[in-house]
Amino acid sequence: MGKIDDTIPDIGFLPALVITIVFGIVFQLPGDWKLMLIVGALGALFVRRIRKAFLVGFLGVGLAWGLIFAYLIATAQAMAVADMFIGLLGLEGLGAIVIVISILIGALLGGFGGMLGRAIYELIDEFLPSDSSGSQTPRPEPKSSEEEMASEQ
């Protein structure tokens, strides 16, 4: 078994973002917001830098939740419910703030999930063997100055 980064290729930012959006929509169907950490970590599989992992998770989950809220606003009474919740605070007609804050919280969950996932993948890769025989390859020993002189002659 090889390293995680050797097994799953770096496909780039935009394809990883699209995959994260799809995972975000699918994982939100059960209605459990905590799954967005896993969505961010899954998106981080396809990028190699921790900044890109955060951005893929943040933007992917944020756009996924934005699409879900847009669908709910168009087909259900999402704005009426949001207006009711913001009305509990004494603010009238600002239901969109509830939706924006919800999307921001989801995006942050995805971003931090991406960072956590990327860090875990890199930690696991440190302990996995890098060749196909299942043993870790030893690091080359530096030559001493006497051996270098002998090899030059």
MARBA-3410 file (N, C-alpha, C, O; in Angstrom, 1 decimal):
153
0.8,-1.2,0.0,0.0,0.0,0.0,0.9,1.2,0.0,1.8,1.3,0.8 ~ 0.6,2.2,-0.9,1.4,3.4,-1.0,0.9,4.5,-0.1,-0.1,4.3,0.6 ~ 1.5,5.6,-0.3,1.0,6.8,0.5,-0.3,7.3,-0.1,-0.7,7.0,-1.2 ~ -1.0,8.1,0.7,-2.3,8.6,0.3,-2.1,9.5,-0.9,-2.9,9.5,-1.8 ~ -1.1,10.4,-0.8,-0.9,11.4,-1.9,-0.4,10.7,-3.2,-0.6,11.3,-4.2
0.2,9.5,-3.1,0.6,8.8,-4.3,-0.7,8.1,-4.9,-0.7,7.9,-6.1 ~ -1.6,7.7,-4.0,-2.8,6.9,-4.5,-3.8,7.8,-5.2,-4.4,7.5,-6.2 ~ -4.1,9.0,-4.6,-5.1,9.9,-5.1,-4.3,11.1,-5.7,-3.6,11.8,-5.0 ~ -4.6,11.4,-7.0,-3.8,12.4,-7.7,-4.3,13.8,-7.3,-5.4,14.0,-6.8 ~ -3.4,14.8,-7.5,-3.7,16.2,-7.3,-4.4,16.6,-8.6,-3.8,16.8,-9.6
-5.8,16.8,-8.5,-6.5,17.1,-9.7,-6.7,18.6,-9.9,-7.2,19.0,-11.0 ~ -6.2,19.4,-9.0,-6.4,20.9,-9.2,-7.5,21.5,-8.4,-8.3,20.7,-7.8 ~ -7.5,22.8,-8.3,-8.4,23.5,-7.4,-9.9,23.4,-7.9,-10.8,23.0,-7.1 ~ -10.2,23.7,-9.2,-11.6,23.7,-9.6,-12.2,22.4,-9.6,-13.4,22.3,-9.1 ~ -11.6,21.3,-10.1,-12.2,20.0,-10.0,-12.5,19.5,-8.6,-13.5,18.9,-8.2
-11.5,19.9,-7.7,-11.7,19.5,-6.2,-12.8,20.3,-5.7,-13.6,19.8,-4.8 ~ -13.0,21.6,-6.1,-14.1,22.4,-5.6,-15.5,21.8,-6.1,-16.4,21.8,-5.3 ~ -15.5,21.4,-7.3,-16.8,20.8,-7.8,-17.1,19.5,-7.0,-18.3,19.3,-6.7 ~ -16.1,18.7,-6.8,-16.3,17.4,-6.0,-16.8,17.8,-4.6,-17.7,17.1,-4.1 ~ -16.2,18.8,-4.0,-16.6,19.2,-2.6,-18.0,19.7,-2.6,-18.8,19.4,-1.7
-18.4,20.5,-3.6,-19.8,21.0,-3.7,-20.8,19.8,-3.8,-21.8,19.8,-3.1 ~ -20.5,18.8,-4.6,-21.3,17.6,-4.7,-21.4,16.9,-3.4,-22.5,16.5,-2.9 ~ -20.2,16.6,-2.8,-20.2,16.0,-1.5,-21.0,16.8,-0.4,-21.7,16.2,0.4 ~ -20.9,18.1,-0.5,-21.6,19.0,0.5,-23.1,18.8,0.3,-23.8,18.8,1.3 ~ -23.6,18.8,-0.9,-25.1,18.7,-1.1,-25.5,17.3,-0.7,-26.5,17.2,0.0
-24.8,16.2,-1.0,-25.2,14.9,-0.7,-25.1,14.6,0.8,-26.0,14.0,1.4 ~ -24.1,15.1,1.5,-23.9,14.9,2.9,-24.9,15.8,3.7,-25.1,15.5,4.9 ~ -25.4,16.8,3.1,-26.4,17.7,3.8,-27.8,17.1,3.8,-28.7,17.5,4.6 ~ -28.0,16.1,2.9,-29.4,15.5,2.8,-29.9,14.9,4.1,-31.0,15.0,4.4 ~ -29.0,14.2,4.9,-29.5,13.7,6.1,-29.8,14.8,7.2,-30.5,14.5,8.1
-29.3,16.0,6.9,-29.6,17.1,7.8,-28.6,17.3,9.0,-28.9,18.0,9.9 ~ -27.5,16.6,9.0,-26.5,16.7,10.1,-25.4,17.7,9.7,-24.6,17.3,8.8 ~ -25.3,18.8,10.3,-24.4,19.8,9.9,-22.9,19.4,10.3,-22.0,19.9,9.6 ~ -22.8,18.5,11.2,-21.4,18.1,11.6,-20.7,17.3,10.5,-19.5,17.2,10.5 ~ -21.5,16.8,9.5,-20.9,16.1,8.4,-20.1,17.0,7.5,-19.3,16.5,6.6
-20.2,18.3,7.6,-19.5,19.2,6.8,-18.0,19.2,7.1,-17.2,19.6,6.2 ~ -17.6,18.8,8.3,-16.2,18.6,8.5,-15.6,17.5,7.7,-14.5,17.6,7.2 ~ -16.4,16.4,7.5,-16.0,15.3,6.7,-15.9,15.7,5.2,-15.0,15.3,4.5 ~ -16.9,16.5,4.8,-16.9,17.0,3.4,-15.6,17.8,3.1,-15.0,17.6,2.1 ~ -15.3,18.7,4.0,-14.0,19.5,3.8,-12.8,18.6,3.8,-11.9,18.8,3.0
-12.8,17.5,4.6,-11.6,16.6,4.6,-11.6,15.8,3.3,-10.5,15.5,2.8 ~ -12.8,15.4,2.8,-12.8,14.7,1.5,-12.3,15.6,0.4,-11.6,15.1,-0.5 ~ -12.7,16.8,0.4,-12.2,17.8,-0.6,-10.7,18.0,-0.5,-10.0,18.2,-1.6 ~ -10.1,17.9,0.7,-8.7,18.1,0.9,-7.9,16.9,0.3,-6.7,17.0,0.2 ~ -8.5,15.8,0.0,-7.8,14.7,-0.6,-7.2,15.0,-2.0,-6.2,14.5,-2.4
-7.9,15.9,-2.7,-7.5,16.2,-4.1,-6.6,17.4,-4.3,-6.3,17.7,-5.4 ~ -6.2,18.0,-3.2,-5.2,19.1,-3.3,-4.1,18.8,-2.3,-4.2,18.0,-1.4 ~ -2.9,19.5,-2.5,-1.7,19.1,-1.7,-1.3,20.2,-0.7,-0.5,19.9,0.2 ~ -1.8,21.4,-0.8,-1.4,22.5,0.1,-2.5,22.7,1.1,-3.7,22.6,0.7 ~ -2.2,23.1,2.3,-3.2,23.3,3.3,-4.0,24.5,3.1,-5.2,24.6,3.4
-3.5,25.6,2.4,-4.3,26.7,2.0,-5.4,26.4,1.0,-6.5,26.8,1.1 ~ -5.0,25.6,0.0,-5.9,25.2,-1.0,-7.0,24.2,-0.3,-8.1,24.3,-0.7 ~ -6.6,23.4,0.6,-7.5,22.5,1.3,-8.6,23.4,2.1,-9.7,23.0,2.0 ~ -8.1,24.4,2.7,-9.1,25.3,3.4,-10.0,26.0,2.4,-11.2,26.0,2.6 ~ -9.5,26.5,1.3,-10.3,27.2,0.3,-11.3,26.2,-0.3,-12.5,26.6,-0.5
-10.8,25.0,-0.6,-11.7,24.0,-1.3,-12.9,23.7,-0.3,-14.0,23.6,-0.7 ~ -12.5,23.4,1.0,-13.6,23.1,1.9,-14.5,24.3,2.2,-15.7,24.2,2.2 ~ -13.9,25.5,2.4,-14.7,26.7,2.6,-15.7,27.0,1.5,-16.9,27.2,1.7 ~ -15.1,27.2,0.3,-15.9,27.5,-0.9,-16.9,26.4,-1.3,-18.0,26.7,-1.6 ~ -16.4,25.2,-1.2,-17.3,24.0,-1.6,-18.5,23.9,-0.7,-19.6,23.8,-1.2
-18.3,23.9,0.6,-19.5,23.8,1.5,-20.3,25.1,1.5,-21.5,25.0,1.5 ~ -19.7,26.2,1.4,-20.4,27.5,1.3,-21.3,27.5,0.1,-22.5,27.9,0.2 ~ -20.8,27.1,-1.1,-21.6,27.1,-2.3,-22.6,26.0,-2.2,-23.8,26.2,-2.7 ~ -22.3,24.9,-1.6,-23.3,23.8,-1.5,-24.5,24.3,-0.6,-25.6,24.1,-1.0 ~ -24.2,24.9,0.5,-25.3,25.4,1.4,-26.0,26.6,0.7,-27.2,26.7,0.9
-25.3,27.4,-0.1,-26.0,28.4,-0.8,-27.0,27.9,-1.8,-28.1,28.4,-2.0 ~ -26.6,26.8,-2.5,-27.5,26.2,-3.5,-28.7,25.6,-2.8,-29.8,25.7,-3.3 ~ -28.4,24.9,-1.6,-29.5,24.3,-0.9,-30.5,25.4,-0.4,-31.7,25.2,-0.5 ~ -30.0,26.5,0.1,-30.9,27.6,0.6,-31.6,28.2,-0.6,-32.8,28.6,-0.4 ~ -30.9,28.4,-1.7,-31.6,28.9,-2.9,-32.8,28.0,-3.3,-33.9,28.5,-3.6
-32.6,26.7,-3.3,-33.6,25.8,-3.6,-34.8,25.9,-2.6,-36.0,25.9,-2.9 ~ -34.4,26.0,-1.3,-35.4,26.1,-0.2,-36.2,27.4,-0.3,-37.4,27.4,0.0 ~ -35.6,28.5,-0.7,-36.2,29.7,-0.8,-37.2,29.7,-2.0,-38.3,30.3,-1.9 ~ -36.8,29.0,-3.1,-37.7,29.0,-4.3,-38.8,28.0,-4.1,-39.9,28.3,-4.6 ~ -38.7,27.0,-3.3,-39.7,25.9,-3.3,-40.4,25.9,-1.9,-41.5,25.3,-1.9
-39.9,26.4,-0.9,-40.5,26.2,0.5,-40.6,27.6,1.1,-40.4,28.6,0.5 ~ -40.9,27.6,2.4,-41.1,28.8,3.1,-39.8,29.2,3.9,-39.9,29.6,5.1 ~ -38.6,29.1,3.3,-37.4,29.3,4.0,-37.3,30.7,4.5,-36.8,30.9,5.6 ~ -37.7,31.7,3.7,-37.6,33.1,4.1,-38.5,33.4,5.3,-38.2,34.2,6.2 ~ -39.7,32.8,5.2,-40.7,33.0,6.3,-40.1,32.5,7.6,-40.3,33.1,8.7
-39.5,31.3,7.6,-38.9,30.7,8.8,-37.7,31.6,9.3,-37.6,31.8,10.5 ~ -36.9,32.0,8.3,-35.8,32.9,8.7,-36.3,34.2,9.3,-35.7,34.7,10.3 ~ -37.3,34.8,8.7,-37.9,36.0,9.3,-38.4,35.8,10.7,-38.3,36.6,11.6 ~ -39.0,34.6,10.9,-39.5,34.3,12.2,-38.4,34.2,13.3,-38.5,34.7,14.4 ~ -37.3,33.5,12.9,-36.2,33.4,13.8,-35.5,34.7,14.1,-35.1,35.0,15.3
-35.3,35.6,13.1,-34.7,36.9,13.4,-35.7,37.8,14.1,-35.2,38.7,14.8 ~ -37.0,37.5,14.0,-38.0,38.3,14.7,-37.9,38.0,16.2,-38.3,38.9,17.0 ~ -37.4,36.8,16.6,-37.3,36.5,18.0,-36.3,37.4,18.7,-36.3,37.7,19.9 ~ -35.3,38.0,17.9,-34.3,38.9,18.4,-34.8,40.4,18.3,-34.1,41.3,18.7 ~ -36.0,40.6,17.8,-36.6,41.9,17.7,-36.2,42.6,16.5,-36.4,43.8,16.3
-35.7,41.9,15.5,-35.3,42.5,14.2,-36.3,42.0,13.2,-36.5,40.8,13.0 ~ -37.0,42.9,12.5,-38.0,42.6,11.6,-37.5,42.7,10.1,-36.8,43.7,9.8 ~ -37.8,41.8,9.3,-37.5,41.8,7.9,-36.1,41.5,7.5,-35.7,41.8,6.4 ~ -35.3,41.0,8.4,-33.9,40.7,8.1,-33.6,39.2,8.1,-32.5,38.8,8.6 ~ -34.5,38.5,7.6,-34.4,37.0,7.6,-33.2,36.5,6.8,-32.6,35.5,7.0
-32.8,37.3,5.8,-31.6,37.0,5.0,-30.4,36.9,5.8,-29.4,36.1,5.4 ~ -30.3,37.6,6.9,-29.1,37.6,7.7,-28.9,36.2,8.3,-27.8,35.7,8.5 ~ -30.1,35.6,8.7,-30.0,34.2,9.3,-29.4,33.2,8.2,-28.6,32.4,8.6 ~ -29.8,33.4,7.0,-29.4,32.5,5.9,-27.9,32.7,5.7,-27.1,31.8,5.5 ~ -27.5,34.0,5.6,-26.1,34.3,5.4,-25.2,33.8,6.5,-24.1,33.2,6.2
-25.6,34.0,7.7,-24.8,33.5,8.9,-24.8,31.9,8.8,-23.7,31.4,9.1 ~ -25.9,31.3,8.4,-25.9,29.8,8.3,-24.9,29.3,7.3,-24.1,28.4,7.5 ~ -24.9,30.0,6.1,-23.9,29.7,5.1,-22.5,29.9,5.5,-21.6,29.1,5.2 ~ -22.2,31.0,6.2,-20.9,31.3,6.7,-20.4,30.3,7.7,-19.3,29.8,7.7 ~ -21.3,29.8,8.6,-21.0,28.8,9.6,-20.6,27.5,8.9,-19.7,26.8,9.2
-21.5,27.1,7.9,-21.2,25.9,7.1,-19.9,26.0,6.4,-19.1,25.0,6.3 ~ -19.6,27.1,5.8,-18.4,27.3,5.0,-17.2,27.2,5.9,-16.1,26.6,5.6 ~ -17.2,27.8,7.1,-16.1,27.7,8.1,-15.9,26.2,8.5,-14.8,25.8,8.7 ~ -17.0,25.5,8.7,-16.9,24.1,9.1,-16.2,23.3,7.9,-15.3,22.5,8.2 ~ -16.6,23.6,6.7,-15.9,22.9,5.6,-14.4,23.3,5.5,-13.6,22.5,5.2
-14.1,24.6,5.7,-12.7,25.0,5.6,-11.9,24.4,6.7,-10.8,23.9,6.4 ~ -12.4,24.4,7.9,-11.6,23.8,9.0,-11.5,22.3,8.8,-10.5,21.7,9.2 ~ -12.6,21.7,8.3,-12.5,20.3,8.0,-11.5,20.0,6.9,-10.8,18.9,7.0 ~ -11.3,20.8,5.9,-10.3,20.7,4.9,-8.9,20.8,5.5,-8.0,20.0,5.1 ~ -8.7,21.8,6.4,-7.4,21.9,7.0,-7.1,20.7,7.9,-5.9,20.2,7.8
-8.0,20.3,8.7,-7.8,19.1,9.5,-7.6,17.9,8.7,-6.7,17.1,9.0 ~ -8.3,17.7,7.6,-8.1,16.5,6.8,-6.8,16.5,6.1,-6.1,15.5,6.1 ~ -6.3,17.7,5.6,-5.0,17.7,5.0,-3.9,17.4,6.0,-2.9,16.7,5.6 ~ -4.0,17.9,7.2,-3.0,17.7,8.2,-3.0,16.2,8.6,-1.9,15.6,8.8 ~ -4.2,15.6,8.7,-4.2,14.1,9.0,-3.6,13.3,7.9,-2.9,12.3,8.1
-3.9,13.7,6.6,-3.3,12.9,5.5,-1.8,13.0,5.5,-1.1,12.0,5.3 ~ -1.3,14.2,5.8,0.1,14.4,5.8,0.8,13.6,7.0,1.9,13.0,6.9 ~ 0.1,13.6,8.1,0.6,12.8,9.3,0.6,11.3,9.0,1.5,10.6,9.3 ~ -0.5,10.8,8.4,-0.6,9.4,8.0,0.5,9.0,7.0,1.1,8.0,7.1 ~ 0.7,9.9,6.0,1.7,9.7,5.0,3.1,9.5,5.5,3.9,8.8,4.9
3.4,10.2,6.7,4.7,10.0,7.3,5.0,8.6,7.7,6.1,8.1,7.7 ~ 3.9,7.9,8.1,4.1,6.5,8.6,3.9,5.4,7.6,4.2,4.3,7.9 ~ 3.3,5.7,6.4,3.1,4.7,5.4,4.4,4.5,4.6,5.1,5.4,4.4 ~ 4.6,3.3,4.1,5.7,3.0,3.3,5.5,3.7,1.9,4.4,3.9,1.4 ~ 6.6,4.0,1.3,6.5,4.7,0.0,6.8,3.9,-1.2,6.5,4.3,-2.3
7.2,2.6,-1.0,7.4,1.7,-2.2,6.4,0.6,-2.1,5.6,0.5,-1.1 ~ 6.3,-0.2,-3.1,5.2,-1.2,-3.3,5.5,-2.5,-2.5,4.6,-3.3,-2.4 ~ 6.7,-2.7,-2.0,7.0,-3.9,-1.3,6.6,-3.9,0.2,6.6,-4.9,0.9 ~ 6.1,-2.8,0.7,5.6,-2.7,2.0,6.6,-2.4,3.1,6.3,-2.3,4.3 ~ 7.8,-2.1,2.7,8.8,-1.6,3.7,9.3,-0.2,3.4,9.2,0.2,2.2
9.6,0.5,4.4,10.0,1.9,4.2,11.4,1.9,3.6,12.3,1.1,4.0 ~ 11.6,2.8,2.7,12.9,2.9,2.1,13.8,3.7,3.0,13.4,4.8,3.5 ~ 15.1,3.2,3.2,16.0,4.0,4.1,16.5,5.2,3.4,16.6,5.3,2.2 ~ 16.8,6.2,4.2,17.4,7.5,3.7,18.8,7.2,3.3,19.5,6.5,4.0 ~ 19.3,7.8,2.2,20.7,7.6,1.9,21.6,8.3,2.9,21.3,9.4,3.4
22.7,7.6,3.3,23.6,8.1,4.3,24.6,9.1,3.5,25.0,8.8,2.4 ~ 24.9,10.2,4.1,25.9,11.1,3.5,27.3,10.5,3.5,27.7,9.9,4.5 ~ 28.0,10.7,2.4,29.3,10.2,2.4,30.3,11.0,3.2,30.2,12.2,3.3 ~ 31.2,10.3,3.8,32.3,11.1,4.5,33.3,11.7,3.5,33.3,11.3,2.3 ~ 34.1,12.6,4.0,35.0,13.2,3.1,36.1,12.2,2.6,36.6,12.4,1.5
36.4,11.2,3.4,37.4,10.2,2.9,36.8,9.4,1.8,37.6,9.0,0.9 ~ 35.6,9.0,1.9,34.9,8.2,0.9,34.8,9.0,-0.4,35.0,8.4,-1.5 ~ 34.5,10.3,-0.3,34.4,11.1,-1.5,35.8,11.2,-2.2,35.8,11.2,-3.5 ~ 36.9,11.4,-1.4,38.2,11.5,-2.0,38.6,10.1,-2.7,39.2,10.2,-3.8 ~ 38.2,9.0,-2.1,38.5,7.7,-2.7,37.7,7.5,-4.0,38.3,6.9,-4.9
36.5,7.9,-4.0,35.7,7.7,-5.2,36.1,8.6,-6.4,35.9,8.3,-7.5 ~ 36.7,9.8,-6.0,37.2,10.7,-7.1,38.5,10.1,-7.7,38.7,10.4,-8.9 ~ 39.3,9.4,-7.0,40.5,8.9,-7.5,40.3,7.6,-8.3,41.2,7.0,-8.8
END
